[in-house]
């Protein structure tokens, strides 16, 4: 019997049988890294007793009567005062997204769980969109401040304008002075971008975050968690607003940190966000649709309950 290794002129290798060797693929697909949802969960105010279906949706507020300081005179009737009210109004709008899959694609796709993967993509697109819309509603509250007093507009913010512990205490004082109910027990809450959190935790000196923990409980330092400081509980998330190159220079990013208490965000959803399996209506039943739909809107409910601070970060 001939020896292919010793005496043959050629062997039966890849070059001769290239059709027998093909590229291999993992039949399990991976998804992009995803940020956890943040803003929508804080929409604690929702319509509870609507008069009728309709749009826009309004909530009524009574204006407080002015405190009485003058004494009454005997025999003189008291003067009547006016009672005033106001409204917060939001107009729901429809949102949605969908994909159409052909029968041939669904038949030939080699991925395990192809249909489930498409549903996963759409479901995350739903919640990602809802959270983004909730954040957009917070872009323009009446209470907006910058890291430095003389930075009156976003375009004046410099790379050195960082969030400080003094700034945190100031925002807490603003909320407390406005009689805003704390979010969690006696603590207010804040949503902060990780880049801003990096500088906040890196600051040193009397009263800075590191010094406050260095000689007491170093666990937050080891865990690199801001935690609760100055009666403000922090949540770090990349979903906090980042305005690229919006500061004084073409490379200065501007970040928004949100400080809040109870009832700062309201949500009206005549039709809550939901998945939709579309009907197959073509003559040969080859086209299947899957999507999501929502009829919803968010708005700031109590302006006093939300304070936003715009700063920069050394991470550019």
N, C-alpha and C positions, 0 to 999 in steps of 0.2 A: 504494500500500500504506500503510495507516495507520501512523503513528509512535506507538508506545506511550509513548515518553518525552515527545514534544512535545504530542500532541493527544489521547491516550486518556484516558478518565475514570478508569481504574485500570490498574495493571500486574499482571503475573502474579508476585506476590511470595509471601513466606512466609505472610502472613495469608490469602491465597486458597488456597494449596496446602499447608496445614500437615501434611496426612497424608504428604506426600512428604519431610518432614524429621523425623528421629527422633534420639533421644539415641544417641551413639556410646559404645562401651565398649572398652577394651583387652581383648583375649581372653587375655592373659597375666596371671595373678594373682601377687601378691606375698605373702610370708610375713612374720610378725612378726619383729622382731629377736630373735636367739637367743643365749643365753650358751653358751660352749663347755663341754663336759663336763669335770669335774675329779675328783670324789671316787672314783668307781668304778674308775678306772684305777690307784688306789693299793692296791686290795685284792690284795696280792701273795701272800697265803696262801690256798690252796685245798686241799680234801681230796685227798690223793695216793694213798692206799692203803686204801680203805674195806673193812671186813670184810663188809659186806652193804648192800643198799638199806635205807633206814630213816630215821626222824626221831625225835628231833633228831640233829644231827651233832656229835661231840665230838672234840677234840684233847687229847692227854695231855701233861703237863709233869712232868718230874722236878724235885724240889726238891733243891738242892745240899746236900751234907754240910758241916757246920761245919768250918772249918780246925782242924787239930790243932796245939796249942801245947805240950802236956805231953810230957815225955820218957817213954820206956818203962823200966820197971824190970826188971832181969834176973830171969828166973825167974817173972815174973808175966804171965799172959795178958792180952791187950788186951780191953777191954770192947767188946762189939758195940753198934752204934748202929742206930736205926731208919732205914729208907728211906721217904721220903714222896713223894707225887705229888699232882697236881691236874689239873683239866680246865677247858677252855674249851668251852662248849656254845652252839650256835645252832640255832634251830628254823626251818627254811624255811617260807615261806607262799606261797600262790598270788596272783599279781597279773595283771591284764589289762584290756584295753579293746577296744571294737569299735564299728563303725558298720554300719548297714544302708542300702544304697542301692537305691532302687526302679528298675525298668526305665524308667519314664517320666522320672524325673530324669536318668538317664544318657543317655537319648535326647535330651532337650530342652536339656540344659546346653550353653551356648554357649562355655564356656572351652576353650581348647586344652589338652589334657593333664589333663582333669578327673579321671580315674581316678588318674593319677600324682600329682596334687596331694593327693588323699585319702590315698594310700599314704604320701606324704611327711609329712603331718600325723601319721598314726598312728606312723610310724617315729620321728619326733622325740619324740612323746609317750612312746614306749617308753623311749628312752635318757634323756629328761628325768626320767621317773619313777624309773628305776633309779638315777640319780645322786642324786636327792633322798632315796631310801631309804638309800643308802650314807652320805650326810651325817647323816641322822637317827641312825644307829648311833653316831656320834661325839659326840652331844649331851651324854652323861653319863659322861665318863671320870673316873677317880679323881683325876687330876691337873688341877685347875682353879684358875686364879688370876685375880685382877683387876688392873687397872692400878695401883691403890693398895692397900697392904697392909690398911688398915682397911676396905676395901669388901668385907665378908665375903659379901655376897649381891648378886645382879644388881640388885635394886631400890635399892641404895645408890650405884650408879655415877652420877657427875655428868658434865656435858658437858665438863669440864676434864680428865677422866681419859683421857688419850691414850696410845697406844703410843709408847714411847721406845726409843732404842738400848740404854739400860741394861736395859730389860725384855727386849729380844731377847737380850742377852748372858746374862741370868739364865735364860731358858728353854733356851738352848743349854747352859749349865752344868748344868742339871737333867738334860738328856738325856745329856750326857757322863758325869755322875756316876753315872748308872744303867747305864753300859756299853752304851747303845743304839748299834747300828751305824748310822753315817751313811747318808743316803739316796743321795747322789751323791758318790762319792769320799770326801773328808773333810768334805763339807758336809751339814748337815741341811737340811730343807725346811720351808717355811711357806706356808700358804694364807691370803691376806689380802684383805679387802674393799677396793675402790678408795677408799671414803671414809676408811678407816683409813690406807691408803697415802698419801692426800693430806696428812694431818697429819704422818705420819712423815717424808715428804720435805720438808715445809715447815719442820720444826724447824731452828733455828739454834743456834749455840753450840759450845763445844768438844766434839768427839766426835759431834756430830749428823750426820745423813746428808749434808746439804749441805756442811758443812765438810770432811768426809772426802773428798769428791770435788772440791771447789773448787780445791784447790791440787795435785791429782794428775792425775786423768783426769776431765775435765768431761763426757765423752760421756754418762754416765748422767743427768746433769742435763738436757742438751739433749734426750735421748730420753724423759725423765721415767720412767725404769725403775728400780725399786729394785735389781734384780739380786741379787748376793750380798753380804751384809754380816755381819760377825761369824760367819763360817762357816755362815750360814743363807741358802739360796737361796729367794727369794720368788716366788710366783705370785699375781698380782692377778686376782680374779674376783668378779663380783656374786653368785656362788653361795655365798660364805662367809655364814654365818648372820647375819641381821639381825633382832633382836627390837625391833619398833617400839614406842616409848614405854614401854620396860621399865625405864628408869632411875629416878632420883629424881623427875623431873618428868614431866608428861604429854607432853612434847616431847623427851625424852632417849632416843634410840635406843641400843641396846646391840649391839655387834658382837663376833663370835667370830673370833679368829685362831688357826690350828692350826699347831703346831710338832711335827715328827715325824721319826722315823728309819725304819729297816727294820722290817717285820713288825708294823705297828700296826693293820692292818685285815685281817680274814679274810672270805672269802665262800664260802658253800656254795650250789651251784646244781644240784640234782638234775635240773631241766629248765631249761636256759639260756633266756634271753629270746629270743623268735623271733616272726616274723610268721605269721599264720594266715589262710588264705583259706577261709572257711566254705563248706559245701556249700549248693547251691540246693535247698531241700526243699519249697517251696510248689508247688501243683498246676500253676500257670501259669508257674513259673520267673521270677517278677518281682522277687524279693527276693534281693539279693547281699550277703553280709557279709564284712567285712575287719577284722582286729584283730590284737592281739598277746597273748602269754601268757608268763608266767615263774613258776617255782617256785624261790624264791631267798631268801637272807637274808644279812645282814652282821652282824659283831660286832667289837668291839675285841679284838685277838688278844693283844697285849702292852700292858698298861696303862702300863708305864714308857716305851713308845715314842711316846706321844702326850701332848702338853701343850696345853691350850687356855687362851687369855687373853681375858678379856672387857674391852672398852674402849668408850669413846664416840668421837664424831667431832665436829669443829666444823661439819661439813656435816649439818644437821638438816632 
